[in-house]
Amino acid sequence: MSQSLPDTSAEGVTRYGLFIGNQQLAPIEGEYLDVMNPATGAVWAQVPNASAKDVDTAVESARRAFEEGDWPGYRAADRAKFLIRFGQAIADNAEEIAQLQVNENGKLIREMVGQAKLMPEYFNYYAGLAQMPGGSTNPLHVKQMLNYTVREPLGVVAAITPWNSPLLLLVWKLGPALAAGNTVIAKPSEVTPVSAIRFAELAAEAGLPPGVFNVVTGLGSPSGTALTGHPGVDKIAFTGSTATGQAIAAQAGRTLKRVSLELGGKSPNVVFDDADLTSAVNGLVAGIFGASGQTCMAGSRILVQDTIYDEVVAELGRRAEAIKVGDPQNPASEMGTVACRPQYEKVLSYIDVAKADGARLVAGGAAAPVDGFPDGLFVRPTVFADVTNDMRIAQEEVFGPIASVIRFHDEDEAVRIANDTQFGLAAGVWTGNVQRAHRVAERLRAGTVWINNYRKTSYATPFGGYKQSGLGRENGADALREYTEEKSVWVDTGQGVKDPFNPRA
């Protein structure tokens, strides 16, 4: 077993432990990782790099809570009450958990506070769904028989989350998983681990029994692979890159774990010449430069009809140059940092790739110097025009503030270009023609299509992708089903079995 956490914090650096069984524990092998603030470049925290033995401890805790603890005996109404209390604890500590995320990934404080204040609504929503009937009574062709179905929790869920919206994307998994009666082991990105630990503390303070929600931190190997391959884990819920999702699905297949995957995107944002251009450009800016372009649903491929192409490119370039890149803590900043140095270097490398492939640089195209932050990972909002859909910048997910503007002639060509990608997570359509709006939305191969808006999500509506953008859905009633098994129950209401060799008798 892990030992209790020693008080070994360096000056200005807080050391955290694994959160298992409602307490922080030191890693068995004593290895820690530094957590860096991407705006300042300073290390401000350390977290365990969990070993396979630490993962064993977490799985044992979650299995025990699921099979022997109080949690399996909770009525749906009891789980609902906990979710509501947890949501209130988040609301009461929204500023703190927002601040932790800003320290971890450099997103704007105003965006993270907004997300934190929204999270309780997810738990309130799933508190309601937890108490709704999940089964059915089915008409039969067999006489004197009753058949009904019930939905039951899967067991132990591994929730693996990325660094771009670490807690919101954890909530997308945690809400339905707990509502259904599962226990959870969260494995956050090594870039953003501290906020998940604090989240688990709030859950414990709200009354969640020990072992129901655990957090293991560390690198993808050994921590992540030990968790996803563990025989005591029943389901893996993952958000991240397509390549990692493919590896997880292959590993899960060996033990037939349930898997839901919310993966990459290269989403088209399509602008027709009858659109309200002021609104459309606002949507284009929000779609690609919000969160420094670090969203799976980023509208990174901007498709513009040829009759308005030059006008939209010029305005988009002007707007990009005007964006205030700066201190994430400053409410006046409009774009913060890239989350970590490897991602920062990847984003800058794609600028060189785009130039080499012949794209025309309209705005940005370099690191962004910010006064007072010499080591900050800031990138200027970047726009490339004259992009063709076969360029790498149009096909590969950059996950940064780079827009690729592609020209199209008519509706058929727009749809063809939009669908010509391995991804299918999201898409946007900008038009003043209501018939065209619905017609194009129907033809786009994407899990979410926004018409005259972009980047809207809700706890009440499903989110997920087509093609290489994933499996399954998060949010809405669909998500609750992702965390349950369906059981069919047959009841003889007649005189019992009359002929053992004729089941229809």
Order of alpha helices (4+ residues) and beta strands (2+ residues): beta-beta-beta-beta-beta-alpha-alpha-alpha-alpha-beta-beta-beta-alpha-beta-alpha-beta-alpha-beta-alpha-beta-beta-alpha-beta-alpha-alpha-beta-beta-alpha-beta-alpha-beta-beta-alpha-beta-beta-beta-alpha-beta
